[in-house]
Amino acid sequence: MKKYLALIMLLALSVGWWSVSAQTQIAVLVKVGQPGLDILRSGTQDWVAVTMESVVGSGDRLRTNGNGQAEITLFDGSALIALKPNTELSINRMERTEQGYLISFGLLNGHIHQTLIPVPETYVGYEFSTPTTTVVTAGGVFDLWLDANQNTSVLAADGAVYVGTQRTQLVANEGIRASADGAQSEIIAARTAAQLSASIDGVPARFVTDADVQLNIRQGPNARTELLGTILPSEVTRVMGVSEDGRWYRVRNGRGHGWVSRSAFEVELDAQNLVAYPADHIERQVVAEAAPTNSPATAQTVANTAQMGSAVMQTFSRDEIEVIALINEWRIGVGLWPLKPNSILRDMAYAQGRYLLTLAQLPDDLHIDSKGRNPRERALDPAFKWPHYLGSDRMAIGENIYIGNNVRGAINYWQNSPIHRQATESNGYREVGVAVLPHPLGHIYVVVFGSRPNVLPILLDPTSGTLYVSSEAYRFASPGDWVSSVSSLQFIPNVLSPVDNSAWLPWARSTSRPPMEAFTVAYQGDANKLVMVNFDPASDVAWLPANLPNAAGEVAVSANAQAAPAPTATPALLAIPQMSTTRTGGEAAQPAFPTAQPTSASLFATRTPTAP
């Protein structure tokens, strides 16, 4: 480690070494931008005014008044945390460990703005906690607000940040809100706080009509999308978005959202801050945040792992999960790792499936969308931003499509088609998204396969206790800033735990689950590159036919599944996903063809409520 990384700043309050982890407590400098900053030192009871600058460390609290502004500086100015007026911030942890730096703040009130540039050749983990959520990152530019109602809003401007217990990823121009009751909004495309607020809280609206009618609520700003229900015009008092053509408004629909047409009505509202959504936007179900699981594992915990995973995967329907389970069973049977469900790949699958439903007759190439794009080109769309390796022509993306009676028919067809079997059995893929849509001939099944650099999922089969680990085997993965040709691995308590050079195990596709509820896998590959990937029992489930919950929500557990003993190490403070900072990229798609063609009959059932 270079000398300029040895200290986080020129100033240090104290140094303490603890056990074998050799942690060092450090301190940084806070500078006053506008007068009105007070500090409450650790272990004291009186706030002290600061006029220019001061040294602060773990346990200190800072607050600004209605005019005050201040800035915490780390790493010679490459990391800045700016406190806006009427803000209170606690410094929870500022430590240097053998693995890197751990910086943790608590936002108690107000607004902070972070510019966190990754430090070369070392790991820096940042955590920002509020009473309602936690944000972690290894670098990025973002704003964080905590309002008087204890709602936490996050708006990213650059890099990648991860929000909540499920580590929801935000990239540039995306925001999210966690409410006081723990519910988390969907990801909002927004550039400003006003846009984020308008998309979540809505702006006042009033539908002006004398007609006794109801409005249809649809899944997207298009009359061909699924009908979700109806609503009286008088019930629409706020709108949360507008279509790009201005003909549809986004409204609240239960816990989620839907779209109503304004074609027959005059709408009174101020739409200045409404986010414009494309015509092919489709609403997806909002998934509630799951509470952290910190208690020691028991046999019941192992038995319920699939059920916890099911709660996390509410975005996926039973039909979609069944397709994933059968594909995973197929892959394991040929010596590969199972695939982890990914909501972005699912969105790609549904976008193509819904486009195919708009056609009176299906085209020769089912993989080309309305804009003439193949799966790789679709993956580059701003709606998906799938990560690539060394250029947009090096993206791990593949697609299978089938139209027929049932999922077993789809699997049988793909298994007997060399080109579809090649896509399904590719060791270059680690994640998957599925769309299942009703069709006159049965269903349209769209499967999109993908991989992202340095995203190496770890999945547990709770019925057998088998842990499946993946590897980087994509053909364009070398060379690059990611691990490739994985040769060995080891299990450690968390991402900041030391790696034991004498404890490396040869890489194998499957192994037994280590005796920890949550843990991290360290992968070692070519040129001694390292990647650390966290395992979360609430979401990292290998979906297989044997472990799908039955109608009662029960999951079978094999006699071989062992209860995991209590963790032997402190859980990780920062579980930062090993993801690229953007979501962009795709590999050439595998062509697929249906076994039968639809008739010229309409692909849509007739709907008759008043408005589109």
HELIX and SHEET records of a PDB file:
HELIX    1   1 LYS A    3  LEU A    5  5                                   3    
HELIX    2   2 SER A   19  SER A   21  5                                   3    
HELIX    3   3 PHE A   75  GLY A   77  5                                   3    
HELIX    4   4 ALA A  193  ASP A  201  1                                   9    
HELIX    5   5 PRO A  233  GLU A  235  5                                   3    
HELIX    6   6 ALA A  299  ALA A  303  1                                   5    
HELIX    7   7 THR A  305  VAL A  312  1                                   8    
HELIX    8   8 ARG A  318  GLY A  333  1                                  16    
HELIX    9   9 SER A  343  LEU A  357  1                                  15    
HELIX   10  10 PRO A  375  ALA A  379  1                                   5    
HELIX   11  11 VAL A  407  GLN A  415  1                                   9    
HELIX   12  12 PRO A  418  THR A  424  1                                   7    
HELIX   13  13 ASP A  526  ASN A  528  5                                   3    
HELIX   14  14 PRO A  545  ASN A  547  5                                   3    
SHEET    1   A 5 THR A  24  GLN A  25  0                                        
SHEET    2   A 5 GLU A  88  THR A  97 -1                                        
SHEET    3   A 5 ARG A  61  THR A  64 -1                                        
SHEET    4   A 5 LEU A  37  LEU A  40 -1                                        
SHEET    5   A 5 TRP A  47  VAL A  50 -1                                        
SHEET    1   B 7 THR A  24  GLN A  25  0                                        
SHEET    2   B 7 GLU A  88  THR A  97 -1                                        
SHEET    3   B 7 GLY A 100  LEU A 116 -1                                        
SHEET    4   B 7 ALA A  79  LEU A  83 -1                                        
SHEET    5   B 7 GLN A  69  LEU A  74 -1                                        
SHEET    6   B 7 ALA A  27  GLN A  34 -1                                        
SHEET    7   B 7 GLU A  53  GLY A  57 -1                                        
SHEET    1   C 7 THR A  24  GLN A  25  0                                        
SHEET    2   C 7 GLU A  88  THR A  97 -1                                        
SHEET    3   C 7 GLY A 100  LEU A 116 -1                                        
SHEET    4   C 7 TYR A 123  SER A 129  1                                        
SHEET    5   C 7 THR A 134  THR A 137 -1                                        
SHEET    6   C 7 VAL A 161  VAL A 163 -1                                        
SHEET    7   C 7 THR A 168  LEU A 170 -1                                        
SHEET    1   D 7 THR A  24  GLN A  25  0                                        
SHEET    2   D 7 GLU A  88  THR A  97 -1                                        
SHEET    3   D 7 GLY A 100  LEU A 116 -1                                        
SHEET    4   D 7 GLY A 140  LEU A 146 -1                                        
SHEET    5   D 7 THR A 152  GLY A 159 -1                                        
SHEET    6   D 7 GLU A 174  ALA A 178 -1                                        
SHEET    7   D 7 ILE A 188  ALA A 189 -1                                        
SHEET    1   E 3 ARG A 238  VAL A 239  0                                        
SHEET    2   E 3 VAL A 203  VAL A 208 -1                                        
SHEET    3   E 3 GLU A 266  LEU A 269 -1                                        
SHEET    1   F 2 LEU A 215  ARG A 218  0                                        
SHEET    2   F 2 LEU A 227  ILE A 231 -1                                        
SHEET    1   G 4 GLY A 256  SER A 261  0                                        
SHEET    2   G 4 TRP A 248  ASN A 253 -1                                        
SHEET    3   G 4 GLY A 241  SER A 243 -1                                        
SHEET    4   G 4 ALA A 276  TYR A 277  1                                        
SHEET    1   H 4 LYS A 340  PRO A 341  0                                        
SHEET    2   H 4 GLU A 431  HIS A 439  1                                        
SHEET    3   H 4 GLY A 442  SER A 451 -1                                        
SHEET    4   H 4 ALA A 396  GLY A 404 -1                                        
SHEET    1   I 3 ILE A 458  ASP A 461  0                                        
SHEET    2   I 3 THR A 466  VAL A 469 -1                                        
SHEET    3   I 3 SER A 510  SER A 512 -1                                        
SHEET    1   J 4 LEU A 505  PRO A 506  0                                        
SHEET    2   J 4 SER A 488  ILE A 492 -1                                        
SHEET    3   J 4 PHE A 519  GLN A 524 -1                                        
SHEET    4   J 4 LEU A 530  PHE A 535 -1                                        
END                                                                             
